[in-house]
Amino acid sequence: MGAVLGRLHAATGSVPADLPRREDFELPSRVALEEALHDLDRPWESGPFGEPTRRLLRGSAYELERRLRDYDELAARVRAGSESWRPCCQTA
């Protein structure tokens, strides 16, 4: 196992710059979620699930926004503290 791990680390300089890709921590469809959170004061008439969804979001909008802020802070800390990322192994 030590030899395999050594070869992995030795090959790190040979890996193309875009591989492995660093995590960007972007949340898919976040813009749409934020737009929806800022449009909760009028009825949603976009199909049978529009209004029930609006009511659910309205009841939890504050908590969702707080969790998004927490996520952003955590992602920023990880990005700032992760100068060089490599695949690694953990032993039990």
BELMOPE-V475984 format. One record per residue. SS is DSSP state (a for helix, b for strand, c for the rest). PHI is phi in degrees with one decimal (none if undefined). NEAR is the number of other ideal C-beta (glycine too) atoms within 10 Angstrom. Layout:
<<SS	PHI	NEAR> <SS	PHI	NEAR>>
This chain:
<<c	none	7> <a	-60.6	6> <a	-65.4	7> <a	-63.7	9> <a	-63.3	12> <a	-62.0	10> <a	-64.3	9> <a	-60.4	14> <a	-68.9	12> <a	-67.7	9> <a	-81.4	9> <a	-54.7	11> <a	-69.3	6> <a	-91.2	6> <c	-76.6	11> <c	-53.3	6> <c	-56.8	5> <c	-91.5	7> <c	-129.2	6> <c	-70.0	11> <c	-76.5	8> <c	-79.6	10> <c	-66.4	11> <c	-97.6	8> <c	61.4	12> <c	-73.9	7> <c	-94.4	13> <c	-57.9	7> <c	63.9	9> <a	-62.3	12> <a	-58.9	9> <a	-63.7	9> <a	-64.2	15> <a	-64.3	14> <a	-62.7	10> <a	-64.1	16> <a	-65.4	16> <c	-97.0	10> <c	-130.1	11> <c	-100.3	13> <c	-91.2	7> <c	-130.4	7> <c	-61.9	9> <c	-101.0	16> <c	-111.1	8> <c	-100.4	10> <c	95.5	8> <c	-68.2	7> <c	-103.6	10> <a	-59.3	12> <a	-68.5	13> <a	-59.8	10> <a	-66.2	14> <a	-59.6	19> <a	-63.9	12> <a	-63.7	11> <a	-64.6	16> <a	-61.4	12> <a	-72.4	11> <a	-125.6	12> <a	-59.3	14> <a	-60.3	10> <a	-64.4	9> <a	-62.1	15> <a	-64.8	14> <a	-63.2	11> <a	-68.7	11> <a	-64.0	15> <a	-63.2	10> <a	-60.2	10> <a	-61.1	13> <a	-60.2	13> <a	-64.1	10> <a	-64.8	11> <a	-61.9	15> <a	-64.6	11> <a	-64.9	10> <a	-65.7	12> <a	-61.3	13> <a	-68.6	8> <c	-99.2	7> <c	-123.9	10> <c	-66.5	6> <c	-134.6	6> <c	-104.5	11> <c	-137.5	9> <c	-64.3	9> <c	-141.7	8> <c	-119.7	8> <c	-115.9	4> <c	-109.5	4> <c	-82.7	2>>
